Amino acid sequence: MRIGLCLFALLAPLAWSQEAHGHKAHVHGVAALDIAIEGKTVTAIFESPADSIMGFEHLAKAPAEIKKRDEALAKLKARFGEMLLMPASAQCVWKPGKAEVHLHGSHADVEAEFTAECKGPLNRGEIRFAFMKVFPDVHELKIQLIGPGQQTGAVIKHDEGTVKLGR
């Protein structure tokens, strides 16, 4: 329950800003990744324009589009741990997550949530990223991280760069 409160505290200003302006930012190729660490648990919320994940962003109607959507969401769920790389010393194991497509007027986003349980320390090392290896059209990640004694953000372009854990 406390993780939910941490994520709410992290995301509330963003949600309020989007609500006040009446829409969400939507830039193809740019995804958001919010990470919360509490104890030995990592929770990650990923959001991307659907075009960057599925190749289109309208409601899937034709059988080929439905298949493409389902395959893209399955790939996101199956390979998330290959894209968000926690330090090896943390010994994190990602649980099966959920991923959905949400329509927002003429745009659609893929929204996903994943949780990992870790045996090792989560207060040192670096988080690395490999989203482009799985989804080449995701070329920029806007990261927000909150954890014990730490709140930080970063912009990761073309999977280059890291986010340090701890101080």
Secondary structure, 3 states (H helix, E strand, C coil): CHHHHHHHHHHHHHHHHHHHHCCCCCCCCEEEEEEEEECCEEEEEEEEEHHHHHCCCCCCCCHHHHHHHHHHHHHHHHHHHHHEECCHHHCEEECCCEEEEEEECCEEEEEEEEEEEECCCCCCCEEEECHHHHCCCCCEEEEEEEECCEEEEEEEECCECCEECCC
